[in-house]
Amino acid sequence: MSDVEELGELSVDVINSEDNIILKAMIAGVKPVDVDVDITRDTVTLRATRHDEHEIEDENFHIRELYWGSFARVIHLPEEVDVDLAEAKEKHGLLVINLPKLDKNRKTKLQIKSN
């Protein structure tokens, strides 16, 4: 028997639009403040735990399909995103993360400082 806790995997939708990558995941049963969202330029990692608030004996279940426990998911993004402009919203258990793509054609003038 292993000491490592087995994690459930979260199902997601990833939409690759012209300017944004949109990630959707059902997190029903988890408070939004209890979801850990880590973003890099090319990945999003989601972690949380769904707690079963009612202790019921296993033999009393006729069907048991809901997942209770810790889950995690690492999503590799199709393009790099601007982590500073990312936004997340939750409504009725649906988490929606909007990730603006990096504008690789953006230019700026750099001022040279002299000492």
Backbone hydrogen bonds, N-H to C=O, Kabsch-Sander energy under -0.5 kcal/mol:
donor,donor_aa,acceptor,acceptor_aa,energy
8,G,70,S,-2.8
10,L,72,A,-0.6
13,D,24,K,-2.3
15,I,22,I,-3.2
17,S,15,I,-0.8
17,S,20,N,-2.0
21,I,99,L,-2.4
22,I,15,I,-2.7
23,L,97,I,-2.6
24,K,13,D,-2.8
25,A,95,L,-2.2
26,M,11,S,-0.6
27,I,25,A,-0.7
27,I,93,G,-3.5
30,V,27,I,-1.7
34,D,31,K,-2.1
35,V,32,P,-1.4
36,D,34,D,-0.5
36,D,47,R,-3.2
37,V,35,V,-0.7
38,D,36,D,-0.5
38,D,45,T,-2.5
40,T,43,T,-2.6
44,V,75,I,-2.0
45,T,38,D,-2.9
46,L,73,R,-2.7
47,R,36,D,-1.9
48,A,71,F,-2.0
50,R,69,G,-2.8
51,H,29,G,-0.6
51,H,49,T,-0.6
53,E,51,H,-0.8
55,E,53,E,-0.6
56,I,54,H,-0.8
60,N,57,E,-1.9
61,F,58,D,-1.6
68,W,66,L,-0.6
69,G,50,R,-1.9
71,F,48,A,-2.8
72,A,8,G,-2.1
73,R,46,L,-2.2
75,I,44,V,-3.3
75,I,73,R,-0.5
76,H,74,V,-0.6
77,L,42,D,-2.6
77,L,75,I,-0.6
81,V,41,R,-1.9
82,D,100,P,-3.1
83,V,81,V,-1.0
85,L,82,D,-1.3
86,A,83,V,-0.8
87,E,98,N,-2.2
89,K,96,V,-2.5
91,K,94,L,-1.8
94,L,91,K,-1.9
95,L,25,A,-3.4
95,L,93,G,-0.6
96,V,89,K,-3.2
97,I,23,L,-3.0
98,N,87,E,-3.0
98,N,96,V,-0.5
99,L,21,I,-2.7
99,L,97,I,-0.6
101,K,19,D,-2.8
102,L,80,E,-2.0
104,K,102,L,-1.1
106,R,103,D,-1.2
111,Q,109,K,-0.6
113,K,111,Q,-0.5
